Amino acid sequence: GQSLEQPSEVTAVEGAIVQINCTYQTSGFYGLSWYQQHDGGAPTFLSYNGLDGLEETGRFSSFLSRSDSYGYLLLQELQMKDSASYFCAGPTPYSGAGSYQLTFGKGTKLSVIP
Amino acid sequence: SQTIHQWPATLVQPVGSPLSLECTVEGTSNPNLYWYRQAAGRGLQLLFYSVGIGQISSEVPQNLSASRPQDRQFILSSKKLLLSDSGFYLCAWDKVPSYEQYFGPGTRLTVT
């Protein structure tokens, strides 16, 4: 089956850089997506890597290596508001629809401390 | 702009009671619609998805069902709730083609 592995928890200091890794066990993923979810809230889309390499969006960057079945989310200049859970997700196409089914990792809870 | 609504926000139901959760999307037409469940401290599990009115695909066999009576309305139902049905239920939508899904605010269901 399809599965994505992430660390369950990460703690980092405000202003620092943190990297959240994601490894996956499938050959069917069309890249890797990242979502952020604050406690009690809904997930929100952060980034998508369809090709190998680094994608940068402000303080957040995401990397994918399809040959290594590995990706990461990099958060720079950490702020207290970045404390949240971060999920990697692998999109796989489902037939006849032209859209993608997402398989989510279990999430990494990031705690930013002063 | 597009918005997605879910209600109710929270729900406490006894075991064996029925369930109906509703999701509506505004500002777009013919979206793909999804129901996910999230157990405490866990990832999101896809329950159902729909690419059009009356078209429902189930990912996990269970005592839940879904219906899409209108283009932008998605309903999750159960005839008899189980304790294991407790969780955070999220509705999401996207458009073709997209790797990005937009989630509603969710319904927190506690079955007692």
Boltz contact constraints between the chains, C-beta under 6 A:
constraints:
  - contact:
      token1: [A, 33]
      token2: [B, 99]
      max_distance: 6.0
  - contact:
      token1: [A, 42]
      token2: [B, 103]
      max_distance: 6.0
  - contact:
      token1: [A, 42]
      token2: [B, 105]
      max_distance: 6.0
  - contact:
      token1: [A, 42]
      token2: [B, 106]
      max_distance: 6.0
  - contact:
      token1: [A, 43]
      token2: [B, 103]
      max_distance: 6.0
  - contact:
      token1: [A, 45]
      token2: [B, 100]
      max_distance: 6.0
  - contact:
      token1: [A, 48]
      token2: [B, 99]
      max_distance: 6.0
  - contact:
      token1: [A, 91]
      token2: [B, 99]
      max_distance: 6.0
  - contact:
      token1: [A, 97]
      token2: [B, 51]
      max_distance: 6.0
  - contact:
      token1: [A, 98]
      token2: [B, 96]
      max_distance: 6.0
  - contact:
      token1: [A, 98]
      token2: [B, 97]
      max_distance: 6.0
  - contact:
      token1: [A, 99]
      token2: [B, 32]
      max_distance: 6.0
  - contact:
      token1: [A, 99]
      token2: [B, 94]
      max_distance: 6.0
  - contact:
      token1: [A, 99]
      token2: [B, 96]
      max_distance: 6.0
  - contact:
      token1: [A, 100]
      token2: [B, 99]
      max_distance: 6.0
  - contact:
      token1: [A, 104]
      token2: [B, 43]
      max_distance: 6.0
  - contact:
      token1: [A, 104]
      token2: [B, 44]
      max_distance: 6.0
  - contact:
      token1: [A, 105]
      token2: [B, 43]
      max_distance: 6.0
  - contact:
      token1: [A, 106]
      token2: [B, 42]
      max_distance: 6.0
  - contact:
      token1: [A, 106]
      token2: [B, 43]
      max_distance: 6.0
  - contact:
      token1: [A, 107]
      token2: [B, 43]
      max_distance: 6.0
